[in-house]
Amino acid sequence: MSLTFFPPLQQINSEIVRHAGVDLYVLRLDLMHPWVNGNKWFKLKYNLLEAKEKNFTTLLTFGGAYSNHIYATAAAGNIFGFRTIGVIRGEQRLLLNPTLSFAVQQGMQLVYLNRETYRQRNTPALQEYLQQRFGKVFIIPEGGSNLNGVRGCTEIVGNAMPTAGYAYAFDHICVACGTATTLAGITLSLDQRQKAIAFSVLKNGAFLAQEIESVLTNYLASGFPSPYTSPASWELVCDYHFGGYAKVNDELLLFSQQFREEHGVPLDYVYTAKMFYGVMDLLKQGFFRRGDSLLLVHTGGLQGNVGIEERWRKRPP
């Protein structure tokens, strides 16, 4: 169960990068597959394998109306022969947005929960109710954020690289952070000489540091395979959330547009645009040492840009 090719590695040359004296590359996970790409594939991979091994035929998962995870799970289920059910946060709308419309086209059944009930999605009571309602379903948590998800993310930097050992050429691996899953997996896959830097996309995201430590501890105690017996060093940066999750402003939109025009790399506003903006700003501040090599992980999610751009155009003046 795999996608067909390694994501390309793209070097970024700009005046900011040259002035900082660093080498900067982007791991283009957004180009892995038209629908199941970015970190979403790595989070789904071992969940799908476990579901297949245990003879489940239906996947049930959770997400918001613009969720990249819902989008990717619907597509992956269709590709690999699973029925899919998406439990969506909020009230049903008669006109589906592009994300949910795509999910339905892929065969996903949508179920809506009010926000209060949705907050109970990880409780045994609600999961038992869903099992009773839909029968034998393999439940994947929102965002694929479980031990299977962490295991898949240990493969992002190492196994996703086109040349064996090339991953170790980088001093810093930078990634956007909404939960601890992707960062934890990457940290477990790095040599002790390397460092992972997570850019929180959440307002007041300092709490993620404790979550990251918890996920790393639980994973290492789980018996799941890990490239190393201890994680590499990591740092959490919380200054580039632009107001919070899925929040954007003119500055972020303009940065994303200019970056795409200059380098041919589209950025999603929820995750990678904020991380890329943060890295470029830190380069201007001299945060990195001259001679450092940086790898920026593009975690996909571009499908969500359409909805965000629509909402931004409709905002009150």
C-alpha positions as CSV (number, residue, x, y, z in Angstrom):
1,M,0.0,0.0,0.0
2,S,2.0,3.0,-1.3
3,L,2.1,5.9,-3.6
4,T,4.1,5.7,-6.7
5,F,7.1,8.1,-6.5
6,F,9.3,10.0,-4.1
7,P,8.4,13.7,-3.6
8,P,10.9,16.1,-5.3
9,L,13.3,18.1,-3.4
10,Q,13.5,21.8,-4.5
11,Q,16.2,24.3,-3.7
12,I,15.1,27.8,-2.9
13,N,17.3,30.6,-4.0
14,S,16.4,34.1,-2.9
15,E,18.1,37.3,-1.7
16,I,17.0,36.5,1.9
17,V,18.5,33.0,1.7
18,R,21.7,34.2,0.1
19,H,22.2,37.0,2.6
20,A,21.7,34.6,5.5
21,G,24.3,32.3,4.0
22,V,22.3,29.1,4.3
23,D,21.1,26.3,2.0
24,L,17.3,26.0,1.9
25,Y,15.3,23.1,0.4
26,V,11.7,22.2,0.3
27,L,10.4,18.6,0.5
28,R,7.5,18.8,-1.9
29,L,5.1,16.3,-0.3
30,D,2.3,18.3,-2.0
31,L,3.4,16.7,-5.3
32,M,3.2,13.0,-4.2
33,H,-0.4,12.4,-5.4
34,P,-3.2,14.7,-6.7
35,W,-5.5,13.9,-3.7
36,V,-3.7,11.9,-1.1
37,N,-0.5,13.9,-0.4
38,G,1.4,15.8,2.1
39,N,1.7,14.5,5.7
40,K,-1.9,13.2,5.3
41,W,-0.7,10.1,3.4
42,F,1.9,9.3,6.0
43,K,-0.7,9.6,8.8
44,L,-3.1,7.4,7.0
45,K,-0.8,4.7,5.7
46,Y,-0.5,2.5,8.8
47,N,-4.2,3.1,9.8
48,L,-5.2,1.7,6.4
49,L,-2.9,-1.2,6.8
50,E,-4.2,-2.1,10.2
51,A,-7.8,-1.8,8.9
52,K,-7.0,-4.1,6.0
53,E,-5.2,-6.6,8.3
54,K,-8.2,-6.7,10.7
55,N,-10.7,-7.1,7.8
56,F,-12.5,-3.8,8.2
57,T,-14.3,-2.6,5.1
58,T,-15.4,0.8,6.5
59,L,-13.3,3.7,7.8
60,L,-14.9,6.4,10.0
61,T,-13.1,9.6,10.8
62,F,-13.6,13.2,11.9
63,G,-12.9,16.7,10.6
64,G,-14.1,20.2,10.0
65,A,-15.9,21.3,6.8
66,Y,-12.6,22.3,5.1
67,S,-10.5,19.4,6.5
68,N,-7.6,18.1,4.5
69,H,-7.8,14.9,6.5
70,I,-11.5,14.3,5.4
71,Y,-10.5,15.1,1.8
72,A,-7.5,12.7,1.9
73,T,-9.4,9.9,3.7
74,A,-12.2,10.0,1.2
75,A,-9.8,9.7,-1.7
76,A,-7.6,7.0,0.0
77,G,-10.7,4.9,0.9
78,N,-11.9,5.1,-2.7
79,I,-8.4,4.1,-4.0
80,F,-7.9,1.2,-1.6
81,G,-11.4,-0.2,-1.6
82,F,-12.8,1.1,1.8
83,R,-16.2,2.5,2.4
84,T,-15.7,5.8,4.2
85,I,-17.8,7.9,6.7
86,G,-16.8,11.4,7.6
87,V,-18.1,12.9,10.9
88,I,-18.2,16.6,10.3
89,R,-18.0,19.3,12.9
90,G,-21.0,21.7,12.8
91,E,-24.3,22.0,11.1
92,Q,-25.2,20.6,7.7
93,R,-25.3,23.1,4.9
94,L,-27.4,22.5,1.8
95,L,-24.6,23.7,-0.5
96,L,-21.5,21.7,0.0
97,N,-18.1,23.5,-0.1
98,P,-15.4,22.1,-2.5
99,T,-13.8,19.9,0.2
100,L,-17.0,18.1,1.2
101,S,-18.3,18.0,-2.4
102,F,-15.1,16.1,-3.3
103,A,-15.4,13.8,-0.4
104,V,-19.0,12.9,-1.5
105,Q,-17.8,12.3,-5.1
106,Q,-15.2,9.9,-3.7
107,G,-18.0,7.9,-2.0
108,M,-17.8,9.3,1.5
109,Q,-21.0,9.4,3.6
110,L,-21.2,12.6,5.6
111,V,-22.6,12.8,9.1
112,Y,-22.8,16.1,11.0
113,L,-22.4,16.6,14.8
114,N,-23.0,19.9,16.6
115,R,-19.9,21.4,18.1
116,E,-20.7,20.4,21.7
117,T,-21.2,16.7,20.7
118,Y,-18.2,16.8,18.4
119,R,-15.9,17.8,21.3
120,Q,-16.7,14.3,22.7
121,R,-15.4,12.5,19.6
122,N,-12.6,10.7,21.4
123,T,-14.7,9.5,24.3
124,P,-15.7,5.8,24.6
125,A,-19.3,6.8,24.9
126,L,-19.5,8.6,21.5
127,Q,-17.3,6.0,19.8
128,E,-19.6,3.2,21.1
129,Y,-22.6,5.1,19.8
130,L,-21.0,5.4,16.3
131,Q,-20.1,1.7,16.3
132,Q,-23.7,0.9,17.2
133,R,-25.1,3.3,14.5
134,F,-22.7,2.2,11.6
135,G,-21.7,-1.3,12.6
136,K,-18.2,-2.5,12.4
137,V,-16.1,0.5,11.5
138,F,-12.4,1.3,11.8
139,I,-12.2,4.6,13.6
140,I,-9.3,7.0,12.7
141,P,-9.0,10.0,14.9
142,E,-9.2,13.5,13.5
143,G,-6.1,14.3,11.5
144,G,-4.9,10.7,11.7
145,S,-3.4,11.7,15.1
146,N,-2.6,8.4,16.7
147,L,0.3,6.0,17.0
148,N,-0.2,4.7,13.5
149,G,0.0,8.3,12.4
150,V,3.2,9.0,14.2
151,R,4.7,5.8,12.8
152,G,3.9,6.9,9.2
153,C,5.5,10.3,9.9
154,T,8.8,8.7,10.9
155,E,9.1,8.0,7.2
156,I,8.6,11.5,5.9
157,V,12.2,12.7,6.1
158,G,14.1,9.4,5.8
159,N,12.2,7.0,3.5
160,A,10.7,9.9,1.5
161,M,14.1,11.1,0.4
162,P,15.2,10.2,-3.1
163,T,18.7,9.3,-2.0
164,A,19.5,7.1,0.9
165,G,21.3,9.0,3.6
166,Y,20.6,12.4,2.0
167,A,18.2,13.3,4.8
168,Y,21.2,13.6,7.1
169,A,22.7,16.5,5.1
170,F,20.2,18.9,6.8
171,D,20.9,20.7,10.1
172,H,17.3,21.8,10.6
173,I,14.0,20.3,9.5
174,C,11.1,22.8,9.7
175,V,7.5,21.8,9.7
176,A,4.1,23.5,10.5
177,C,2.5,22.2,13.7
178,G,-1.2,21.9,14.5
179,T,-1.0,18.7,16.6
180,A,2.1,16.8,17.7
181,T,1.9,13.9,15.3
182,T,4.0,15.0,12.3
183,L,6.6,16.8,14.5
184,A,6.9,13.7,16.7
185,G,7.4,11.4,13.8
186,I,10.0,13.6,12.2
187,T,11.9,14.1,15.5
188,L,12.1,10.3,16.0
189,S,13.6,9.9,12.5
190,L,16.4,12.4,12.9
191,D,20.0,11.9,13.8
192,Q,21.0,13.4,17.1
193,R,23.0,16.1,15.3
194,Q,19.9,17.4,13.7
195,K,17.1,19.6,15.0
196,A,13.4,19.8,14.2
197,I,11.7,23.2,14.4
198,A,7.9,23.2,14.7
199,F,5.9,26.4,13.8
200,S,2.6,26.4,15.7
201,V,-0.4,27.4,13.5
202,L,-2.5,27.8,16.7
203,K,-2.8,31.0,18.8
204,N,-1.4,30.5,22.3
205,G,0.3,27.3,20.9
206,A,2.9,27.0,23.7
207,F,0.8,24.1,25.1
208,L,1.9,22.0,22.2
209,A,5.3,21.5,23.8
210,Q,3.8,19.4,26.5
211,E,1.7,17.6,23.9
212,I,4.8,16.8,21.8
213,E,6.6,15.4,24.8
214,S,3.6,13.3,25.7
215,V,3.3,11.9,22.1
216,L,7.0,11.1,22.0
217,T,6.9,9.3,25.4
218,N,3.8,7.3,24.5
219,Y,5.2,6.3,21.1
220,L,8.5,5.1,22.5
221,A,6.7,3.1,25.2
222,S,4.3,1.6,22.7
223,G,6.5,-1.0,21.1
224,F,5.9,0.6,17.6
225,P,9.0,0.6,15.4
226,S,11.2,3.7,15.6
227,P,14.3,4.6,13.7
228,Y,16.0,5.7,16.9
229,T,15.5,4.9,20.6
230,S,15.4,8.6,21.5
231,P,14.1,11.7,19.7
232,A,16.4,14.4,18.3
233,S,16.2,17.9,19.7
234,W,13.3,20.0,18.7
235,E,12.0,23.6,19.2
236,L,8.5,25.1,19.1
237,V,8.1,28.5,17.5
238,C,4.8,30.2,18.4
239,D,5.1,33.7,16.8
240,Y,3.7,33.1,13.3
241,H,0.1,31.9,13.8
242,F,-1.4,35.0,12.2
243,G,-4.3,35.1,14.6
244,G,-4.9,31.4,15.1
245,Y,-5.9,28.2,13.2
246,A,-7.1,28.9,9.7
247,K,-6.8,32.6,10.2
248,V,-5.2,34.7,7.5
249,N,-4.6,38.3,6.7
250,D,-3.5,40.4,3.8
251,E,0.2,40.0,4.8
252,L,0.1,36.2,4.7
253,L,-1.9,36.2,1.4
254,L,0.6,38.5,-0.2
255,F,3.6,36.5,1.0
256,S,2.1,33.3,-0.4
257,Q,1.3,34.9,-3.7
258,Q,4.8,36.3,-4.0
259,F,6.5,33.1,-3.0
260,R,4.6,31.1,-5.6
261,E,5.4,33.7,-8.3
262,E,9.1,33.7,-7.4
263,H,9.7,30.0,-6.7
264,G,6.8,28.1,-8.2
265,V,5.8,26.7,-4.8
266,P,2.1,27.1,-3.8
267,L,1.6,27.3,-0.1
268,D,-1.5,26.4,1.9
269,Y,-2.6,29.2,4.2
270,V,-3.5,27.0,7.2
271,Y,0.0,25.4,7.6
272,T,2.9,25.8,5.2
273,A,2.4,29.5,4.4
274,K,2.8,30.3,8.1
275,M,5.8,28.1,8.5
276,F,7.5,29.5,5.4
277,Y,6.8,33.0,6.4
278,G,8.3,32.2,9.9
279,V,11.5,30.7,8.4
280,M,12.1,33.7,6.1
281,D,11.6,36.1,8.9
282,L,14.0,34.2,11.2
283,L,16.5,34.1,8.3
284,K,16.3,37.9,8.2
285,Q,16.9,38.1,12.0
286,G,20.0,35.9,11.8
287,F,18.4,33.1,13.7
288,F,20.3,30.4,11.8
289,R,24.0,30.1,11.5
290,R,25.8,30.8,8.2
291,G,26.5,27.5,6.5
292,D,23.4,25.8,8.0
293,S,21.2,23.7,5.7
294,L,17.5,23.8,6.1
295,L,14.8,21.4,4.9
296,L,11.2,22.8,4.9
297,V,8.5,20.1,4.8
298,H,5.6,21.1,2.6
299,T,2.7,19.2,4.1
300,G,0.2,19.7,1.3
301,G,-3.3,20.8,2.0
302,L,-3.6,23.1,-1.0
303,Q,-7.2,22.0,-1.6
304,G,-8.3,24.1,1.4
305,N,-7.1,27.4,-0.2
306,V,-10.2,27.7,-2.3
307,G,-12.5,27.8,0.7
308,I,-10.2,30.2,2.6
309,E,-10.0,32.6,-0.3
310,E,-13.8,32.6,-0.7
311,R,-14.3,33.4,2.9
312,W,-11.6,36.1,2.8
313,R,-13.3,37.8,-0.2
314,K,-16.6,37.8,1.6
315,R,-15.3,39.2,4.9
316,P,-16.9,42.5,6.1
317,P,-15.0,45.6,5.0
